[in-house]
Amino acid sequence: PPTPRPPRPPPLAAARRGGAPRESGVGRAFNIALATLPGFTIPGDISASRRYWERDIVDPEFEVIDGMMTPPAGPGIGVTPDQRRIDRLTVRVERWPRRRA
């Protein structure tokens, strides 16, 4: 007989181990784009921005309305990163030397 799967840990416990989906709107935009592809049947965690963040780093933020989320309509991934917010949230910057070709 198959081995039973262990129960899933609650989200907070998973976050402590680094396994919970705490991605920003940038990653969420890619997950939504993938989820809209024909034949794509195993989407990642797609939730409203406010589920994990007081304010996301993209505009527009993602909302769930009546259990549904509309894919963003903008160009590219459909959202625009809020560079001012990203700069305010950044705690460390590392610069790498350019490699010569």
C-alpha positions as CSV (number, residue, x, y, z in Angstrom):
1,P,0.0,0.0,0.0
2,P,1.2,3.6,-0.6
3,T,2.7,5.5,2.3
4,P,0.3,8.1,3.7
5,R,1.4,11.7,3.3
6,P,2.1,13.6,6.4
7,P,-0.4,16.5,7.2
8,R,0.5,19.9,5.8
9,P,1.9,22.2,8.4
10,P,0.0,25.4,9.1
11,P,1.2,28.4,7.0
12,L,3.1,30.1,9.8
13,A,5.1,26.9,10.6
14,A,5.9,26.5,6.9
15,A,7.1,30.1,6.8
16,R,9.5,29.5,9.6
17,R,11.1,26.7,7.6
18,G,11.1,28.9,4.5
19,G,8.4,26.9,2.6
20,A,5.5,29.3,2.6
21,P,4.7,31.4,-0.5
22,R,5.6,34.9,0.6
23,E,6.3,36.2,-2.8
24,S,5.7,39.8,-3.9
25,G,3.4,40.9,-6.6
26,V,6.2,40.4,-9.2
27,G,6.3,36.6,-8.5
28,R,2.5,36.5,-8.2
29,A,2.2,38.1,-11.6
30,F,4.3,35.3,-13.1
31,N,2.2,32.7,-11.3
32,I,-1.0,34.2,-12.6
33,A,0.4,34.3,-16.2
34,L,1.3,30.6,-15.9
35,A,-2.1,29.7,-14.5
36,T,-3.8,31.2,-17.5
37,L,-1.9,29.0,-20.0
38,P,-4.0,26.2,-21.7
39,G,-3.3,22.9,-20.1
40,F,-1.6,24.3,-17.0
41,T,-3.2,22.4,-14.2
42,I,-0.9,22.9,-11.1
43,P,-0.8,26.6,-10.4
44,G,1.2,28.1,-7.5
45,D,-0.3,29.8,-4.5
46,I,-2.3,32.7,-6.0
47,S,-3.7,35.0,-3.4
48,A,-4.5,38.6,-2.8
49,S,-1.5,40.9,-2.1
50,R,-3.0,41.8,1.2
51,R,-3.0,38.2,2.4
52,Y,0.8,38.6,3.2
53,W,1.6,42.3,2.7
54,E,0.2,45.5,4.1
55,R,1.1,47.0,0.7
56,D,2.7,45.2,-2.2
57,I,5.6,46.4,-4.3
58,V,3.6,46.4,-7.6
59,D,0.8,48.5,-9.1
60,P,-1.9,47.5,-9.4
61,E,-2.0,45.2,-6.4
62,F,-3.8,41.8,-6.7
63,E,-7.3,41.4,-5.3
64,V,-9.6,38.4,-5.1
65,I,-13.2,39.3,-5.8
66,D,-15.9,36.6,-5.4
67,G,-13.2,33.9,-5.3
68,M,-11.6,35.0,-8.6
69,M,-8.6,37.0,-9.6
70,T,-8.4,38.8,-13.0
71,P,-5.0,38.5,-14.7
72,P,-3.4,42.0,-15.0
73,A,-3.9,43.6,-18.4
74,G,-0.8,45.7,-18.6
75,P,2.2,45.0,-20.9
76,G,4.8,42.4,-19.9
77,I,3.8,40.7,-16.6
78,G,0.9,43.2,-16.3
79,V,2.1,45.1,-13.3
80,T,4.6,47.9,-12.6
81,P,7.1,47.6,-9.8
82,D,6.9,50.5,-7.3
83,Q,10.6,51.5,-7.3
84,R,10.1,54.0,-4.5
85,R,8.5,51.4,-2.2
86,I,11.2,48.8,-3.2
87,D,13.9,51.4,-2.3
88,R,12.3,52.1,1.1
89,L,12.1,48.4,1.9
90,T,15.6,47.6,0.8
91,V,17.9,46.8,3.8
92,R,21.1,45.9,1.9
93,V,22.5,46.4,-1.5
94,E,25.4,44.4,-3.0
95,R,27.1,45.4,-6.1
96,W,29.0,42.8,-8.2
97,P,31.9,43.8,-10.4
98,R,31.1,43.4,-14.1
99,R,32.8,40.5,-15.9
100,R,34.7,41.3,-19.0
101,A,33.5,39.5,-22.1
